[in-house]
Amino acid sequence: MAAASLSTSIESGAGPAVCVTLPERLDTAAAFALKGMIEQAKEQGGANGVSLDSSGVAYVGGLCLQILVASGCPLVSPSEQVKEAYSLFGTGEFLSEPLTLPVEQ
């Protein structure tokens, strides 16, 4: 699995929020690490929240999709493959308002 990275971004009018950049492949082998990354980001982000940058994701398996949905974290710039996976698994309503990455100044 490609390593995911944690990055901090600033949203206008709010404190720093943690944005987790997801790896390209979210298959069963990546599930444990994905869960750990999200938990770590939630600890770092606290009340400011966590978002998941899914713009570079090329594959989402069922187990990782369950982890993403259960996390309650908004997806930032979901790739077409992410949108397709959410639709195929019947969870498309969780993508009703795709977010975009905040612009750093």
C-alpha positions as CSV (number, residue, x, y, z in Angstrom):
1,M,0.0,0.0,0.0
2,A,1.2,3.5,-0.8
3,A,1.7,5.5,2.4
4,A,-0.9,8.0,3.1
5,S,0.1,11.3,4.5
6,L,-1.2,13.6,7.2
7,S,-1.2,17.3,6.4
8,T,-2.5,20.3,8.2
9,S,-4.5,22.9,6.3
10,I,-6.2,26.1,7.5
11,E,-9.8,26.8,6.7
12,S,-11.0,30.4,6.7
13,G,-12.6,31.5,9.9
14,A,-11.7,28.3,11.7
15,G,-8.7,26.8,13.5
16,P,-6.5,24.3,11.8
17,A,-8.2,21.2,10.5
18,V,-6.4,17.9,9.7
19,C,-6.6,16.7,6.1
20,V,-5.6,13.1,5.5
21,T,-4.4,12.5,1.9
22,L,-5.6,9.0,1.1
23,P,-3.4,6.5,-0.8
24,E,-4.1,5.5,-4.4
25,R,-5.4,2.0,-3.5
26,L,-7.8,1.3,-0.7
27,D,-8.2,-2.4,-0.7
28,T,-8.6,-5.0,2.1
29,A,-4.9,-4.9,2.8
30,A,-5.1,-1.1,3.4
31,A,-8.0,-1.3,5.8
32,F,-6.2,-1.5,9.1
33,A,-3.8,1.3,8.2
34,L,-6.7,3.5,7.0
35,K,-8.5,3.1,10.2
36,G,-5.4,3.9,12.2
37,M,-4.7,7.0,10.1
38,I,-8.2,8.3,10.6
39,E,-8.1,7.7,14.3
40,Q,-4.7,9.5,14.5
41,A,-6.0,12.4,12.5
42,K,-9.1,12.7,14.8
43,E,-6.8,12.9,17.8
44,Q,-4.7,15.6,16.2
45,G,-7.7,17.5,14.8
46,G,-9.8,17.5,17.9
47,A,-12.9,19.8,17.7
48,N,-11.6,21.3,14.4
49,G,-12.3,18.2,12.5
50,V,-10.8,15.9,9.9
51,S,-11.3,15.8,6.2
52,L,-10.1,13.1,3.8
53,D,-8.5,14.1,0.5
54,S,-9.6,11.4,-1.9
55,S,-8.6,13.1,-5.2
56,G,-5.8,10.5,-5.8
57,V,-7.7,7.4,-5.0
58,A,-7.9,4.9,-7.9
59,Y,-9.5,2.0,-6.1
60,V,-11.9,1.6,-3.2
61,G,-12.8,-1.8,-1.8
62,G,-15.8,-2.6,0.3
63,L,-14.0,-2.8,3.6
64,C,-12.2,0.5,3.2
65,L,-15.5,2.1,2.0
66,Q,-17.2,1.0,5.2
67,I,-14.3,2.6,7.2
68,L,-14.6,5.8,5.3
69,V,-18.4,6.0,5.7
70,A,-18.2,5.0,9.4
71,S,-15.6,7.7,10.1
72,G,-18.0,10.4,9.4
73,C,-15.2,12.5,7.9
74,P,-16.0,14.5,4.8
75,L,-14.3,13.6,1.5
76,V,-12.3,16.4,-0.2
77,S,-12.3,16.3,-4.1
78,P,-13.4,12.7,-4.5
79,S,-12.0,11.1,-7.6
80,E,-14.3,9.5,-10.2
81,Q,-13.3,6.1,-8.9
82,V,-14.4,7.1,-5.4
83,K,-17.7,8.4,-6.7
84,E,-18.3,5.2,-8.6
85,A,-17.5,3.0,-5.6
86,Y,-19.9,5.0,-3.4
87,S,-22.6,4.7,-6.0
88,L,-22.0,0.9,-6.6
89,F,-22.2,0.2,-2.8
90,G,-25.3,2.3,-2.5
91,T,-23.7,5.0,-0.3
92,G,-23.8,7.8,-2.9
93,E,-25.8,10.1,-0.5
94,F,-22.6,10.5,1.5
95,L,-21.1,12.4,-1.5
96,S,-24.0,14.8,-1.9
97,E,-21.7,17.9,-1.5
98,P,-18.1,17.1,-2.5
99,L,-15.7,19.4,-0.7
100,T,-12.7,21.1,-2.3
101,L,-9.3,21.6,-0.7
102,P,-9.0,25.0,1.1
103,V,-6.7,27.5,-0.7
104,E,-3.6,28.3,1.3
105,Q,-2.5,31.9,1.2
